[in-house]
Amino acid sequence: MFFRLSTALALCAALQVTLANPQLNVYSDTSCADYVASYTMSEAWDKCLTTSTGINSYIVIGKSSGCEIGGDKSHNSWLIGSSGCETSKFTGGGCGDALSRTLATTSVRPPTAIVLQNMGAETHDFLSRLFHDGDLIPLPFQKYLAPWIAKRRTPQIEKQYAAIGGGSPIHKWTKKQGEEMVKLLDELHPDTAPHKAYVAFRYARPLTENCLDQMRADGVTRAVAFTQYPQYSCSTTGSSLNELWREIQDRKTKGTGGSELDIKWSVIDRWGVHDGFVDAVARNIEKSLLTYSAETRSKVVILFSAHSLPMSVVNRGDPYPAEVGATVSAIMKRLGNSNPYRLVWQSQVGPSAWLGPQTNAAIKGLGKRHNDLLLVPVAFTSDHIETLYELDHEYIEEAKEMGLTGVKRCDSLNDSPYFIKALADIASAHLSASPVQAVSNQMPLRCPECTNEKCGQTKEWFASFQGHV
């Protein structure tokens, strides 16, 4: 990588003014411990102009009291990366952090894609795609019933969105979580930096197809499908992965794809008992419990509320109920089993049997004996209509009408720094595995009574990347 002469001359002039006795230190990696040598200014320019030593080689020009072996001294230095010798200024903090950030920002490599998969939120288009998805809501005569149901429900959902501010914040939060996560991931795992977060919603824009188009434009060759459903279900994570597989196969068949068809994939398919995630939820619960009086705090009943599933899905062997239960147990262990609790289920749709007890029914039943109930969204990673409207507007308002004054909702994770750090840790651990696992041990296992052959094909396709990522 060669240093542009005009940039070199401009930077040199600036440095001659600002640094009375400039000294150039070379570091071979992203840590001060990798100190190599010091050079004079003229020797520095010679090295920058004539040497191309790879993405992990950086030249730091600054005060001689800046980065030292094993040190973490504050500094005020100019950084020149070997990748085009681009410049940036940083002040304070550890040298390794500054170098790690620069590795991500000055790289000419295409980004490693971290694809955040979630449900999304819109009105009619969302509902139409939702009810057409037999993985989530199996319906008789689905092709005909789905658009009819979507049309009937759209006015009701539009009123609910109006009540929470005009729309769902799920895209805002997913985008924010991704952007903050990859900043940390660049530092935690510089070998695959730079990383870029992409959003792929199942039923709303940006859809999977939009995500693939953007990845093609960015020249992505390596991607991680990172579900934002902590617990695996065929109807959520499974459906999103099926859609990704279907879209890629469809492009191959029609000959409409490009470089995105050659991307090497691996999958993070479940993380409901990850210590960082568990801790982030527990911290929000602890914060909420502090809003109750000291006398009643330990008696507050914690209601962990998760999206329900049709019993037809549960009975064919979907792992979701067990995995949500494992999350709840891990959170309560982290809390020292400080309070009584129950796992309840929300968002039932249609007349068929769904997993219960339903959250609103649990509130009504327990409310006969307990005034203080804390609702905790345990399978959602950000606010959306199920938290802001269903829990806040419907269930809590119903509780107030019953005369209950202590029914509250725990904050969603949203931009919690503990949660974002957990996401980065999960992704870093995945990328650091030796060898990298294209899929988890659990993912290839189909439900005992699975009848969806595309599900099996999806699992086999992702598993085929083992040894190539």
C-alpha positions in Angstrom: 0.0 0.0 0.0 1.6 3.3 -1.1 1.4 6.6 0.6 -0.1 9.4 -1.5 2.6 12.1 -1.9 0.2 15.0 -1.4 -1.1 13.6 1.9 2.4 12.9 3.0 3.6 16.4 2.4 0.6 18.0 4.0 0.9 15.8 7.1 4.7 16.4 7.3 4.2 20.1 7.2 1.6 19.9 10.0 3.8 17.7 12.1 6.9 20.0 11.7 4.8 22.8 13.2 3.2 20.8 16.0 6.1 18.6 17.1 9.4 20.1 18.1 11.2 16.8 18.2 9.1 14.2 16.4 9.8 10.6 16.8 8.2 7.7 15.0 7.3 4.5 16.6 6.4 1.3 14.7 4.0 -1.3 16.1 3.5 -4.6 14.3 0.1 -5.5 15.7 -2.6 -3.9 17.8 -0.8 -3.8 21.1 1.9 -1.6 22.7 3.7 -4.8 23.6 4.5 -5.2 19.9 6.8 -2.2 19.9 9.3 -2.6 17.1 11.5 0.5 16.8 11.8 4.3 16.7 12.8 6.4 13.7 13.6 9.9 12.9 11.1 11.9 10.8 13.1 11.4 7.5 13.4 7.7 8.2 9.6 7.6 8.9 8.8 9.0 5.5 11.1 6.6 3.8 9.4 3.7 5.4 5.9 5.0 4.7 6.7 5.6 1.1 8.5 2.4 0.3 7.1 -0.3 2.6 3.9 -2.3 2.3 3.9 -4.7 5.2 0.3 -5.8 5.5 -2.9 -4.8 7.2 -1.5 -5.3 10.8 1.5 -3.0 10.3 1.0 0.6 11.6 3.2 3.6 12.0 2.5 5.9 15.0 4.0 9.3 14.9 3.9 11.1 18.2 5.6 12.1 21.4 8.3 9.8 22.7 6.4 9.5 25.9 3.4 8.0 24.2 3.0 4.3 23.7 5.6 2.3 25.5 6.0 -1.4 26.0 3.3 -2.6 28.3 2.1 0.9 28.9 -1.3 2.5 28.7 -0.3 6.2 28.9 -2.4 9.0 27.6 -1.0 10.4 24.4 -1.7 12.9 21.7 -0.4 11.5 18.5 -0.9 11.3 14.8 -1.6 7.9 13.5 -0.7 6.7 9.9 -2.0 3.4 8.8 -0.1 1.4 6.3 -3.3 1.0 4.3 -3.0 4.0 2.1 -1.3 5.8 5.1 -4.5 7.5 5.9 -4.3 9.8 8.9 -6.4 10.4 12.0 -5.9 12.0 15.4 -6.6 10.4 18.7 -6.2 11.5 22.3 -6.0 9.5 25.5 -6.8 5.9 26.2 -4.8 2.8 25.4 -2.6 2.5 22.4 -4.0 -0.9 21.5 -7.5 0.5 21.4 -6.5 3.3 19.0 -4.6 0.9 16.7 -7.4 -1.6 16.8 -9.9 1.0 15.8 -7.6 2.2 13.0 -7.2 -1.3 11.7 -11.0 -1.3 11.1 -11.2 2.1 9.5 -8.2 2.0 7.3 -8.6 -1.5 5.9 -9.2 -1.9 2.2 -10.6 -5.4 2.7 -14.3 -5.8 2.3 -16.1 -5.9 5.7 -17.0 -9.1 7.5 -20.8 -8.9 7.5 -22.6 -9.5 10.8 -26.2 -10.0 9.6 -28.7 -9.2 12.4 -31.9 -11.2 11.7 -35.2 -10.2 13.3 -38.9 -10.0 12.6 -39.2 -6.3 11.7 -42.3 -4.1 11.9 -44.7 -2.5 9.4 -48.4 -2.6 8.9 -50.1 -4.2 5.9 -47.0 -5.5 4.1 -45.6 -6.8 7.3 -48.8 -8.6 8.2 -49.2 -10.0 4.7 -45.7 -11.6 4.8 -46.3 -12.7 8.4 -49.4 -14.6 7.7 -48.0 -16.1 4.5 -45.2 -17.6 6.6 -46.2 -21.2 7.3 -43.0 -21.6 9.4 -44.5 -19.2 12.0 -48.3 -19.4 11.5 -49.4 -22.5 9.7 -52.9 -21.9 8.2 -55.2 -23.9 6.1 -55.5 -22.5 2.5 -52.7 -20.1 3.6 -52.3 -18.5 0.1 -55.9 -17.2 0.3 -56.4 -16.7 4.1 -53.1 -14.7 4.6 -54.0 -11.6 2.6 -57.6 -11.6 3.9 -56.4 -11.7 7.6 -53.7 -9.1 6.9 -56.3 -6.7 5.3 -58.6 -7.1 8.3 -55.9 -6.6 10.9 -54.2 -3.6 9.3 -56.5 -0.9 10.6 -56.2 -2.3 14.2 -52.4 -2.4 14.0 -52.2 1.1 12.5 -54.1 2.4 15.6 -51.7 0.6 17.9 -48.7 2.1 16.1 -50.3 5.5 16.4 -50.6 4.9 20.2 -46.9 4.3 20.5 -45.7 7.2 18.5 -46.5 6.3 14.9 -44.3 3.3 14.3 -42.2 0.6 15.8 -38.6 1.5 16.9 -37.3 -2.0 16.2 -35.3 -0.9 13.2 -33.8 2.0 15.0 -32.7 -0.2 17.9 -31.5 -3.0 15.8 -29.4 -0.6 13.7 -28.0 1.1 16.8 -27.2 -2.2 18.5 -25.4 -3.4 15.3 -23.4 -0.2 14.9 -22.2 -0.2 18.5 -21.5 -3.9 18.5 -19.2 -3.8 15.5 -17.1 -1.0 17.1 -16.3 -3.4 20.0 -15.9 -6.4 17.7 -13.3 -4.6 15.6 -11.2 -4.3 18.8 -12.1 -7.8 20.2 -11.3 -9.6 16.9 -9.1 -7.5 14.6 -8.2 -10.5 12.5 -11.6 -10.3 10.7 -12.0 -6.5 10.9 -13.5 -4.4 9.6 -16.9 -5.7 10.6 -20.1 -4.2 9.4 -23.6 -4.8 10.7 -26.5 -5.4 8.3 -30.1 -5.7 9.2 -32.2 -8.5 7.6 -35.9 -8.4 8.7 -38.1 -11.3 7.9 -41.3 -9.4 7.2 -40.4 -5.7 6.8 -37.8 -3.6 5.1 -34.8 -4.0 5.0 -35.8 -7.5 4.0 -33.3 -10.4 3.4 -33.2 -9.5 -0.3 -32.3 -5.9 0.5 -29.6 -7.0 2.9 -28.0 -9.3 0.2 -28.1 -6.4 -2.3 -26.2 -4.2 0.1 -23.7 -6.9 0.9 -23.0 -7.4 -2.8 -22.5 -3.6 -3.3 -20.0 -3.7 -0.4 -18.1 -6.7 -1.9 -18.7 -8.9 1.2 -17.1 -12.4 1.0 -17.6 -13.6 4.6 -20.8 -13.3 6.6 -22.2 -14.4 10.0 -26.0 -14.8 10.2 -26.5 -13.6 13.8 -30.1 -14.2 14.9 -31.5 -11.5 17.3 -33.9 -14.1 18.8 -31.9 -15.3 21.8 -33.8 -18.6 21.9 -34.1 -20.8 18.8 -37.5 -21.5 17.2 -38.2 -22.9 13.8 -40.8 -20.1 13.5 -38.4 -17.3 14.1 -34.7 -18.0 13.7 -35.5 -21.0 11.5 -37.8 -19.0 9.3 -35.2 -16.2 8.9 -32.5 -18.8 7.9 -34.9 -20.5 5.6 -35.7 -17.2 3.9 -32.0 -16.4 3.5 -31.4 -19.8 1.9 -34.5 -19.5 -0.4 -33.4 -16.0 -1.6 -29.9 -17.2 -2.5 -31.2 -20.3 -4.2 -33.8 -18.3 -6.1 -31.1 -15.9 -7.4 -29.0 -18.9 -8.5 -31.9 -20.5 -10.3 -32.9 -17.2 -12.1 -29.3 -16.1 -12.7 -30.0 -12.8 -11.1 -27.4 -12.9 -8.4 -23.8 -11.7 -8.2 -20.9 -11.9 -5.8 -23.4 -12.4 -2.9 -23.9 -15.9 -4.1 -20.3 -16.8 -3.2 -20.3 -15.4 0.3 -19.1 -17.9 2.9 -21.6 -18.1 5.8 -21.6 -19.3 9.4 -24.5 -19.0 11.9 -25.0 -17.9 15.5 -28.4 -19.5 16.0 -29.0 -19.3 19.8 -27.5 -17.6 22.8 -30.2 -17.5 25.4 -28.0 -18.5 28.3 -24.9 -16.4 27.4 -23.6 -14.8 30.6 -23.5 -11.3 29.1 -27.1 -11.5 27.9 -28.3 -12.9 31.2 -26.4 -10.2 33.1 -27.9 -7.4 30.9 -31.4 -8.6 31.6 -30.7 -9.1 35.3 -29.4 -5.6 35.6 -32.6 -4.1 34.1 -34.6 -6.2 36.5 -32.6 -5.0 39.5 -33.1 -1.4 38.4 -36.8 -2.0 38.1 -37.1 -3.7 41.5 -35.6 -0.5 43.1 -38.7 1.3 42.1 -40.6 -0.7 44.7 -40.4 0.0 48.4 -37.8 -1.9 50.4 -40.6 -3.6 52.4 -42.2 -5.1 49.3 -39.3 -5.5 46.9 -38.5 -9.2 47.6 -42.2 -10.1 47.3 -42.6 -8.6 43.8 -43.7 -11.4 41.4 -41.5 -11.4 38.3 -43.4 -12.4 35.2 -41.1 -13.3 32.3 -43.1 -12.7 29.2 -42.1 -14.3 25.9 -43.9 -14.5 22.5 -46.1 -17.5 22.4 -46.2 -20.3 19.8 -49.0 -22.4 18.4 -49.2 -25.7 20.1 -49.0 -27.4 16.7 -45.4 -26.0 16.5 -44.6 -26.9 20.1 -45.9 -30.5 19.7 -43.7 -31.2 16.7 -40.7 -30.7 18.9 -39.7 -27.0 18.6 -37.0 -26.2 21.2 -38.2 -22.7 21.9 -40.2 -23.3 25.1 -37.3 -25.2 26.7 -34.7 -22.6 25.7 -36.8 -19.7 27.0 -37.2 -21.7 30.3 -33.4 -22.1 30.4 -33.0 -18.3 30.0 -35.3 -17.6 32.8 -33.5 -20.1 35.1 -30.2 -18.5 34.3 -31.5 -15.0 35.0 -33.0 -16.0 38.3 -29.8 -17.7 39.3 -27.9 -14.5 38.5 -30.4 -12.6 40.7 -29.8 -15.1 43.5 -33.4 -16.3 43.2 -34.4 -13.2 45.0 -38.1 -13.2 44.0 -41.0 -15.5 43.1 -41.5 -15.7 39.3 -43.3 -17.3 36.5 -42.8 -17.7 32.8 -45.8 -16.5 30.8 -46.6 -16.1 27.1 -48.1 -13.3 25.0 -49.2 -12.3 21.5 -51.5 -15.2 20.7 -53.1 -14.8 17.2 -56.2 -16.7 16.0 -58.5 -19.3 17.5 -56.1 -22.3 17.6 -54.4 -23.4 20.8 -51.2 -21.6 21.8 -48.6 -22.0 24.5 -49.8 -20.6 27.8 -50.6 -19.3 30.3 -51.1 -16.0 28.4 -49.6 -13.0 30.0 -52.8 -11.0 30.5 -54.5 -14.1 32.0 -51.6 -14.5 34.4 -51.9 -10.9 35.5 -55.6 -11.3 36.2 -55.1 -14.5 38.1 -52.1 -13.5 40.2 -53.6 -10.0 40.6 -56.2 -11.5 42.9 -53.5 -12.2 45.4 -50.6 -10.0 44.5 -50.5 -6.2 43.8 -46.9 -6.0 42.7 -46.0 -7.7 39.4 -43.0 -6.9 37.2 -43.2 -7.8 33.5 -39.9 -8.7 31.9 -39.6 -9.1 28.1 -37.3 -12.1 28.0 -37.3 -13.1 24.3 -37.2 -9.6 22.8 -34.0 -7.6 22.5 -35.6 -4.2 21.9 -38.8 -2.3 22.2 -41.5 -2.8 19.6 -45.3 -3.2 19.4 -45.4 -6.2 21.7 -43.7 -4.3 24.6 -44.8 -0.7 23.9 -48.4 -1.5 23.1 -49.3 -5.0 24.2 -47.6 -4.9 27.6 -47.7 -1.2 28.4 -51.0 -0.1 26.9 -53.1 -3.2 27.1 -51.9 -5.4 30.0 -50.8 -2.7 32.4 -53.9 -0.6 31.8 -56.1 -3.7 32.4 -54.2 -4.2 35.6 -55.0 -0.6 36.7 -58.6 -1.1 35.9 -58.5 -4.1 38.3 -57.2 -1.8 41.0 -53.6 -3.0 40.9 -51.1 -0.2 41.5 -47.8 -2.2 41.4 -47.8 -3.7 37.9 -44.8 -2.4 36.0 -42.6 -3.3 33.0 -38.9 -3.8 33.1 -37.0 -1.8 30.5 -36.1 -3.6 27.2 -32.5 -4.0 26.4 -32.4 -1.4 23.6 -29.0 0.4 23.8 -27.9 -1.2 27.1 -24.1 -1.1 27.0 -24.1 -4.5 28.8 -26.2 -6.0 26.1 -24.2 -4.5 23.3 -21.0 -5.8 24.9 -22.7 -9.2 25.1 -23.5 -9.2 21.4 -19.8 -8.3 20.6 -18.6 -11.1 22.9 -20.9 -13.6 21.3 -19.7 -12.7 17.8 -16.1 -12.5 18.8 -16.2 -16.0 20.4 -17.8 -17.3 17.3 -15.2 -15.9 15.0 -12.3 -16.9 17.4 -13.3 -20.6 17.5 -10.7 -23.0 16.1 -12.0 -24.1 13.8 -14.9 -21.7 13.3 -18.1 -23.7 13.5 -20.3 -23.0 10.5 -23.3 -24.1 12.6 -23.8 -25.1 16.2 -24.2 -28.7 17.3 -27.9 -28.1 17.8 -28.7 -26.5 14.6 -28.6 -29.5 12.2 -31.0 -31.4 14.4 -34.5 -31.1 13.0 -37.7 -31.3 15.1 -38.8 -34.9 15.7 -42.0 -34.4 13.7 -40.7 -31.8 11.2 -42.5 -31.9 7.9 -40.8 -28.9 6.2 -38.2 -30.3 3.8 -36.9 -26.8 3.1 -35.9 -26.6 6.7 -33.7 -29.6 6.3 -32.2 -28.2 3.1 -31.4 -24.9 4.8 -29.6 -26.7 7.7 -27.6 -28.8 5.3 -26.6 -25.8 3.2 -25.3 -23.8 6.1 -23.5 -26.8 7.5 -21.7 -27.3 4.1 -19.6 -24.2 4.9 -17.8 -26.1 7.7 -14.1 -26.0 6.9 -14.5 -23.1 4.5 -15.0 -20.2 7.1 
